Amino acid sequence: MKNFAARRKFDSFGKPSSRRLLPVLIIIAVCGVYSCKNRQTASEPAPSVIEQHAAPEPTRAEPTRAEQVMNALLEAYPDQIEKVEFRNDDWALLMRGMWYYYAEGRLLPENLLENAEKYRAVLFYRYPAELPAWSEQSPEGSARIRNIIRNSGNNRNQNTLRRSSYFMDALWQAHNHAEASNNIRTINFLGKPARVHHLILEKLTLVEARIMAAAGTDPLVQAWINDISVAESWAWRNIANSQARSYHSYGIALDLLPRSLGNKQVYWLWTSQHRENWWEVSYNDRYHPPAAVISAFEAYGFIWGGKWFLFDAMHFEYRPEVLILNGLPPAR
């Protein structure tokens, strides 16, 4: 008994027993792991309390076509359009105290939204940076195009839906002939008189300066200028074979006709009078202004009708919103 008691005393105060050593070893191991982890992550900053608890930033959905169009209009016409916002479940813009709603492209004032189905949309179409490469249509392709044109009506008066002109009428303050006439000014453009809306006078001055600069180094541009017969501009009328108002009615379109077309085709409608498959006319057989002229107009917000399927290669019109929508913002 004495020896047993002495051994327990030695275990208590001398060399510890295995049962007493186990908890100590666990504590040491835990501390060691913690210390090792701290050493491994010492170079990494600890996340702040805000970072640990902040909600992830929501990803913004891609803008709808309606939002894109309305913002492009705001960018194109900042002096006329006050603001754009989402209201009454649609995108709308405020211009001269009146709200115009996207309405699936119709751009209608609020009082006409109930009858929106009676109107066609305003065209905000694809406009390429370069003239698309020419490719000859196969017989099947021509037949398909002919069928599409037949169904849509080559005579565009067959379309009973009226294109909404309310926004454009308000934008250019041209609700009728008299109002439109009050905004028209006569200028000399490339040596020819032209009647245009006063709000595009500065743009046309810049276009002319750029063309004249190009003419100084490019004989083709100078020859094109010398060959201009007339600059047809403001005229209160509808688009040919259509119930839609022409952009000539607003004084924002120019037709630059040469003295001679040299057997070239310039306008699809004229060509269609003597050639059924007018879309098969190659670029080589169409009248085109020099590339420097086209780029000069585009640089200041004008589009060229030669890039349209229904080609009108003498035609330029001021549509900066179309260029913006196609990633081709004009110069300011």
C-alpha positions in Angstrom: 0.0 0.0 0.0 2.8 2.4 0.9 4.6 1.7 -2.4 1.3 2.2 -4.4 0.6 5.5 -2.6 4.1 6.6 -3.3 3.8 5.8 -7.0 0.5 7.8 -7.3 2.2 10.7 -5.5 5.1 10.5 -8.0 2.7 10.4 -10.9 0.9 13.5 -9.6 3.9 15.6 -8.9 6.7 14.1 -11.0 6.2 12.6 -14.5 2.6 13.0 -15.5 0.5 9.9 -16.2 -0.8 9.2 -19.7 -4.4 10.0 -18.7 -3.4 13.5 -17.5 -1.2 14.1 -20.5 -3.9 13.4 -23.2 -5.9 16.7 -22.7 -2.7 18.7 -22.7 -1.6 17.1 -26.0 -5.0 17.9 -27.6 -4.7 21.5 -26.6 -1.2 21.8 -27.9 -2.2 20.2 -31.2 -5.2 22.5 -31.7 -3.0 25.6 -30.9 -0.4 24.3 -33.4 -2.9 23.9 -36.2 -4.4 27.4 -35.5 -0.9 28.9 -35.4 0.0 27.1 -38.7 -3.2 28.4 -40.4 -2.4 31.9 -39.2 1.1 31.7 -40.7 -0.3 30.4 -44.0 -2.8 33.2 -44.4 -0.8 36.0 -42.8 -0.2 37.6 -46.2 -3.9 37.6 -47.1 -5.9 40.5 -45.7 -8.8 39.4 -43.6 -12.2 40.3 -45.1 -13.9 43.2 -43.5 -17.2 42.9 -41.8 -18.8 44.8 -44.7 -17.3 42.4 -47.2 -18.4 39.4 -45.3 -22.0 40.5 -45.1 -22.5 42.7 -48.2 -25.0 41.3 -50.8 -23.6 40.6 -54.3 -24.1 43.4 -56.7 -27.0 42.5 -59.0 -26.2 42.2 -62.7 -28.1 44.7 -64.9 -30.2 43.1 -67.6 -29.4 44.1 -71.2 -31.4 47.1 -72.3 -34.6 46.4 -74.2 -35.0 47.6 -77.8 -37.4 50.2 -76.5 -34.8 51.6 -74.0 -32.1 51.6 -76.7 -34.3 53.5 -79.2 -35.4 56.1 -76.7 -31.9 56.8 -75.4 -30.6 57.0 -78.9 -33.2 59.6 -79.7 -32.2 61.6 -76.5 -28.6 61.4 -77.6 -29.4 62.4 -81.1 -31.7 65.4 -80.3 -30.6 66.8 -76.9 -32.0 70.2 -77.6 -35.5 69.0 -78.4 -35.9 66.0 -76.0 -35.8 66.7 -72.3 -35.5 63.3 -70.8 -36.3 59.5 -71.1 -37.8 57.3 -68.4 -39.7 54.2 -67.8 -43.3 55.1 -67.0 -46.7 53.4 -67.3 -45.0 50.1 -68.2 -43.2 51.5 -71.3 -40.3 53.6 -72.2 -41.2 57.2 -72.9 -39.5 60.5 -73.7 -40.6 64.0 -72.8 -40.5 66.6 -75.6 -41.9 70.1 -75.5 -44.1 69.2 -72.5 -45.6 66.0 -74.1 -44.7 62.4 -73.4 -44.2 60.1 -76.3 -44.3 56.3 -75.7 -42.3 53.7 -77.5 -45.5 51.6 -78.1 -43.6 48.9 -80.0 -41.8 51.4 -82.2 -44.8 53.6 -83.0 -43.7 56.6 -80.8 -47.2 57.7 -79.9 -48.5 60.4 -77.5 -50.3 59.1 -74.5 -53.8 60.0 -75.8 -53.3 57.6 -78.8 -52.0 54.6 -77.0 -55.5 52.9 -76.9 -55.5 52.9 -80.7 -51.9 51.9 -81.2 -52.7 48.9 -83.4 -53.9 51.4 -86.1 -50.3 52.6 -86.7 -47.1 51.1 -88.1 -43.8 51.5 -86.4 -41.2 54.2 -87.2 -38.3 52.5 -88.9 -35.1 52.1 -86.8 -33.3 49.7 -89.1 -29.9 48.1 -89.4 -27.5 50.4 -91.1 -24.0 48.9 -91.9 -20.8 50.8 -91.5 -19.7 49.6 -95.0 -21.6 48.8 -98.1 -22.4 45.1 -97.8 -20.5 42.8 -100.1 -22.3 42.2 -103.4 -23.6 38.6 -104.0 -25.6 37.4 -106.9 -29.0 36.0 -106.0 -29.7 32.4 -106.9 -33.0 31.7 -108.8 -34.4 30.4 -105.5 -33.3 33.6 -103.7 -34.8 35.9 -106.3 -38.1 33.9 -106.2 -38.1 34.3 -102.4 -37.5 38.1 -102.6 -40.2 38.4 -105.3 -42.7 36.6 -103.1 -41.9 38.8 -100.1 -42.3 41.9 -102.2 -45.6 40.6 -103.6 -47.0 39.8 -100.2 -45.9 43.2 -98.7 -47.1 45.0 -101.8 -44.7 46.6 -104.2 -47.3 49.4 -104.2 -46.9 50.5 -100.6 -50.3 52.1 -100.6 -51.6 48.6 -100.2 -50.5 48.7 -96.6 -53.6 50.0 -94.8 -51.7 50.8 -91.6 -50.5 54.4 -91.3 -47.0 55.0 -90.2 -47.1 57.1 -87.0 -45.7 60.6 -87.8 -46.7 62.2 -84.5 -43.2 62.1 -83.0 -41.4 63.3 -86.2 -44.0 66.0 -86.7 -43.4 67.3 -83.2 -39.6 66.9 -83.4 -39.3 69.0 -86.5 -42.4 71.2 -85.8 -44.0 70.2 -89.1 -47.5 69.2 -88.4 -48.7 70.8 -91.6 -47.4 72.5 -94.7 -47.5 76.0 -93.3 -45.7 75.0 -90.0 -43.1 73.1 -91.9 -42.5 75.9 -94.4 -41.8 78.3 -91.5 -38.7 76.2 -90.5 -37.2 76.0 -94.0 -34.2 78.1 -95.0 -32.5 78.3 -98.4 -28.8 77.6 -98.5 -26.1 77.1 -101.1 -24.8 73.6 -100.9 -22.0 72.5 -103.1 -22.9 75.3 -105.5 -26.6 74.4 -105.7 -29.6 76.0 -103.9 -31.2 73.7 -101.3 -34.1 74.3 -99.0 -33.6 72.6 -95.6 -34.7 72.7 -92.0 -32.9 75.4 -90.1 -31.8 73.0 -87.4 -29.6 71.1 -89.8 -27.9 74.1 -91.4 -24.8 73.8 -89.2 -24.5 70.0 -89.9 -24.7 70.6 -93.7 -22.0 73.3 -93.4 -19.7 70.8 -91.8 -20.6 68.1 -94.4 -19.8 70.6 -97.2 -16.5 71.6 -95.7 -15.4 68.0 -95.4 -16.4 67.2 -99.0 -14.5 70.2 -100.3 -11.4 69.2 -98.3 -11.6 65.8 -99.9 -12.0 67.3 -103.3 -8.7 69.1 -102.9 -6.9 65.8 -103.0 -9.3 63.5 -104.8 -10.2 64.3 -108.4 -13.2 61.9 -108.3 -14.8 63.9 -105.6 -14.3 67.2 -107.5 -15.7 65.6 -110.7 -18.7 64.4 -108.7 -19.3 68.0 -107.4 -19.0 69.4 -110.9 -21.5 66.9 -112.2 -24.3 67.7 -109.7 -27.3 69.0 -111.5 -29.7 69.7 -108.7 -30.0 69.3 -104.9 -33.7 68.4 -104.4 -34.6 69.1 -100.8 -37.8 70.3 -99.0 -41.0 69.2 -100.5 -44.3 68.5 -98.7 -45.1 65.0 -99.9 -45.4 61.3 -99.1 -42.8 58.7 -100.0 -43.5 57.5 -103.5 -46.1 54.7 -103.6 -46.7 55.2 -99.9 -49.1 56.7 -97.4 -46.1 57.6 -95.2 -44.7 61.1 -95.1 -41.4 61.6 -96.7 -38.4 63.0 -94.8 -38.3 65.6 -97.5 -41.4 67.0 -95.9 -39.4 67.9 -92.8 -36.5 69.5 -94.8 -34.0 66.9 -93.5 -33.4 65.0 -96.8 -31.4 65.8 -99.9 -31.4 64.2 -103.3 -28.2 65.0 -105.2 -28.8 64.2 -108.8 -26.0 64.2 -111.5 -26.4 65.7 -114.9 -26.1 62.2 -116.4 -26.5 58.8 -114.8 -24.4 57.2 -117.6 -26.9 54.2 -117.8 -26.5 53.6 -114.1 -29.4 52.7 -111.9 -30.0 55.2 -109.0 -33.4 54.4 -107.5 -35.1 51.0 -107.1 -38.6 52.3 -108.0 -37.4 53.8 -111.3 -35.5 50.6 -112.1 -38.5 48.4 -111.3 -40.4 50.1 -114.1 -38.3 48.4 -116.7 -36.7 45.5 -114.8 -38.7 43.1 -112.7 -35.8 41.8 -110.6 -34.4 45.2 -109.9 -32.6 43.9 -106.8 -30.3 41.9 -109.1 -28.7 45.2 -110.4 -25.0 44.9 -109.2 -23.2 47.8 -107.5 -21.2 48.3 -110.8 -24.4 49.1 -112.5 -25.7 51.5 -109.8 -24.9 55.2 -109.5 -22.8 55.8 -106.3 -21.3 59.0 -105.0 -17.6 58.7 -104.1 -16.9 57.0 -100.7 -15.5 60.3 -99.3 -18.8 62.0 -99.9 -20.8 59.2 -98.2 -18.5 59.2 -95.2 -18.7 63.0 -94.9 -22.5 62.9 -94.7 -22.4 60.0 -92.2 -19.9 61.8 -90.0 -22.5 64.4 -89.2 -25.6 62.3 -88.8 -26.9 61.6 -92.3 -27.6 58.2 -93.7 -27.2 57.2 -97.4 -30.0 55.5 -99.2 -27.6 53.5 -101.3 -27.2 51.1 -98.4 -30.9 50.3 -98.3 -32.3 47.2 -99.9 -34.8 49.5 -101.6 -31.8 51.5 -102.8 -32.0 55.2 -103.4 -28.4 56.1 -104.1 -29.0 59.9 -104.6 -30.6 60.3 -101.2 -29.2 61.5 -97.9 -31.3 62.1 -94.8 -30.6 63.3 -91.3 -31.1 60.4 -89.0 -28.4 60.4 -86.3 -30.4 58.1 -84.0 -30.1 55.3 -86.7 -26.3 55.7 -86.7 -26.2 55.6 -82.9 -28.3 52.5 -82.7 -25.9 50.8 -85.1 -22.8 51.8 -83.2 -21.8 54.6 -85.6 -22.3 57.7 -83.5 -21.8 60.9 -85.6 -19.3 63.6 -84.6 -20.5 66.4 -82.4 
